[in-house]
């Protein structure tokens, strides 16, 4: 039997992908009171481990108690199981050779991060070292100037003919048609 002043009970309700817990009925949030699991701490779990007690704490009955029903534990847990983790990012379609060029330097930590990210998504790309390859420097400079892109360091990407200065995952995915 559950009353407003009941002692020795533990109340549990679904909340934000987990469960809220209280030891007083007054601590159960009003919007969560329609189906609250109730455990009596004085009653050790016995042979009835497969069953739980659920109270509707949103409406008090005429005698001051709340309606309580029993339910199979498995059914309750199935109903309130948290959602599965988010799906991994969808694989970006591979772009053939020449589709993406990353202009970089070997000492640039952002270039290393960009390289790892591209590889983790199975994106095919070509690297050009603008520190040691004067031809790559001139090529990048000409492309940036033609598109009015100001160069402020590396990495710089040529994605299907569009120059992108800096490493921006969302922008890269958008240009690849994956976002």
C-alpha positions as CSV (number, residue, x, y, z in Angstrom):
1,X,0.0,0.0,0.0
2,X,1.4,3.4,-0.9
3,X,0.3,6.6,0.9
4,X,1.7,10.2,0.9
5,X,3.5,9.5,4.2
6,X,4.7,5.9,3.4
7,X,8.2,5.1,4.8
8,X,10.8,2.6,3.7
9,X,9.8,2.7,0.0
10,X,12.1,3.5,-3.0
11,X,10.4,5.1,-6.0
12,X,12.0,4.8,-9.5
13,X,10.7,6.4,-12.7
14,X,12.1,6.8,-16.3
15,X,14.0,10.1,-16.7
16,X,16.3,11.4,-19.5
17,X,17.5,8.1,-20.8
18,X,18.0,6.7,-17.3
19,X,16.0,6.6,-14.1
20,X,15.2,9.0,-11.3
21,X,15.2,7.6,-7.7
22,X,13.6,9.0,-4.5
23,X,12.8,7.7,-1.1
24,X,9.8,10.0,-0.5
25,X,6.7,10.2,-2.7
26,X,6.9,14.0,-2.5
27,X,10.3,13.9,-4.4
28,X,8.8,12.2,-7.5
29,X,8.4,14.9,-10.1
30,X,4.7,15.6,-10.9
31,X,5.0,14.9,-14.6
32,X,6.6,11.4,-13.8
33,X,4.0,10.1,-11.4
34,X,1.7,8.1,-13.6
35,X,3.9,4.9,-13.6
36,X,6.4,4.7,-10.8
37,X,8.2,1.6,-9.7
38,X,7.9,1.0,-6.0
39,X,10.2,-1.2,-3.8
40,X,9.7,-1.9,-0.2
41,X,13.1,-1.8,1.5
42,X,11.8,-3.9,4.4
43,X,10.8,-6.7,2.0
44,X,13.9,-8.6,0.7
45,X,13.7,-9.8,-2.9
46,X,12.4,-13.3,-2.7
47,X,11.2,-15.8,-5.2
48,X,9.1,-13.0,-6.9
49,X,12.2,-11.4,-8.5
50,X,10.4,-11.6,-11.9
51,X,7.7,-9.2,-10.8
52,X,7.8,-5.5,-9.9
53,X,5.2,-3.1,-8.4
54,X,4.1,0.0,-10.3
55,X,2.1,2.8,-8.7
56,X,0.0,5.5,-10.3
57,X,1.0,8.4,-8.1
58,X,-0.9,10.9,-10.2
59,X,-4.3,10.2,-8.6
60,X,-5.0,9.5,-4.9
61,X,-7.9,7.1,-4.2
62,X,-10.7,7.9,-1.8
63,X,-9.0,6.1,1.1
64,X,-5.7,8.1,0.7
65,X,-3.8,5.3,-1.1
66,X,-2.6,5.0,-4.7
67,X,-3.4,2.3,-7.2
68,X,-0.6,-0.3,-7.4
69,X,-0.3,-3.1,-9.9
70,X,2.2,-5.8,-10.6
71,X,4.1,-6.2,-13.9
72,X,6.6,-8.7,-15.2
73,X,10.1,-7.2,-14.7
74,X,11.2,-8.1,-18.3
75,X,8.2,-6.3,-19.8
76,X,8.8,-3.2,-17.8
77,X,12.6,-3.1,-18.6
78,X,11.9,-3.7,-22.3
79,X,9.4,-0.8,-22.3
80,X,11.9,1.5,-20.6
81,X,15.2,0.4,-22.1
82,X,17.3,3.4,-23.1
83,X,17.6,4.0,-26.9
84,X,20.6,2.4,-28.6
85,X,23.7,4.6,-29.0
86,X,23.7,6.9,-32.0
87,X,24.7,5.3,-35.3
88,X,28.3,5.8,-36.4
89,X,28.7,8.5,-39.0
90,X,27.7,7.3,-42.4
91,X,30.6,6.6,-44.6
92,X,31.4,9.3,-47.0
93,X,31.5,8.3,-50.6
94,X,35.1,7.9,-51.8
95,X,36.3,10.6,-54.2
96,X,38.6,9.4,-56.9
97,X,42.2,10.6,-57.3
98,X,42.3,14.3,-58.0
99,X,38.9,14.8,-56.3
100,X,40.4,16.1,-53.1
101,X,43.8,17.6,-52.6
102,X,45.1,18.5,-49.2
103,X,47.8,21.1,-49.2
104,X,49.8,20.6,-46.0
105,X,53.1,20.8,-44.2
106,X,54.7,17.8,-42.3
107,X,54.9,19.8,-39.0
108,X,51.2,20.9,-38.9
109,X,49.2,19.2,-36.2
110,X,45.9,20.3,-37.8
111,X,47.1,18.7,-41.1
112,X,47.7,15.4,-39.2
113,X,44.2,15.6,-37.6
114,X,42.6,16.2,-41.0
115,X,44.6,13.3,-42.6
116,X,43.4,11.0,-39.8
117,X,39.8,12.2,-40.2
118,X,39.8,11.7,-44.0
119,X,41.2,8.2,-43.6
120,X,38.8,7.2,-40.9
121,X,35.9,8.1,-43.3
122,X,37.6,6.2,-46.2
123,X,37.9,9.4,-48.2
124,X,40.5,9.2,-50.9
125,X,42.7,12.2,-51.1
126,X,46.1,13.5,-52.4
127,X,48.5,15.3,-50.2
128,X,50.8,18.1,-51.5
129,X,53.5,19.5,-49.2
130,X,53.7,23.2,-49.8
131,X,56.8,23.5,-47.6
132,X,59.0,21.5,-49.8
133,X,57.2,21.4,-53.2
134,X,57.5,24.8,-55.0
135,X,55.2,23.5,-57.7
136,X,52.5,22.7,-55.1
137,X,53.0,26.2,-53.6
138,X,52.5,27.9,-57.0
139,X,49.5,25.7,-57.8
140,X,47.7,26.5,-54.5
141,X,48.5,30.2,-54.8
142,X,47.0,30.3,-58.3
143,X,43.9,28.4,-57.4
144,X,43.3,30.5,-54.2
145,X,43.8,33.8,-56.1
146,X,41.4,32.7,-58.9
147,X,38.7,32.0,-56.3
148,X,39.4,35.1,-54.1
149,X,40.4,32.9,-51.2
150,X,42.8,34.3,-48.7
151,X,45.4,31.8,-47.5
152,X,46.2,31.9,-43.8
153,X,48.2,28.7,-43.3
154,X,47.5,25.0,-43.8
155,X,45.7,22.7,-44.3
156,X,44.0,24.0,-47.4
157,X,41.7,21.7,-49.4
158,X,40.8,21.6,-53.1
159,X,37.5,19.7,-53.0
160,X,36.3,19.1,-56.5
161,X,37.7,22.4,-57.7
162,X,36.6,24.5,-54.6
163,X,39.3,25.9,-52.3
164,X,38.6,25.5,-48.6
165,X,41.1,27.2,-46.2
166,X,41.3,25.4,-42.8
167,X,39.9,22.1,-41.6
168,X,36.1,22.2,-41.3
169,X,34.6,18.7,-41.2
170,X,31.0,19.9,-41.9
171,X,32.1,22.0,-44.9
172,X,34.1,19.1,-46.3
173,X,31.2,16.7,-46.0
174,X,28.8,19.3,-47.5
175,X,31.1,19.7,-50.5
176,X,31.3,16.0,-50.9
177,X,27.5,15.7,-50.9
178,X,27.5,13.6,-47.7
179,X,25.7,16.1,-45.5
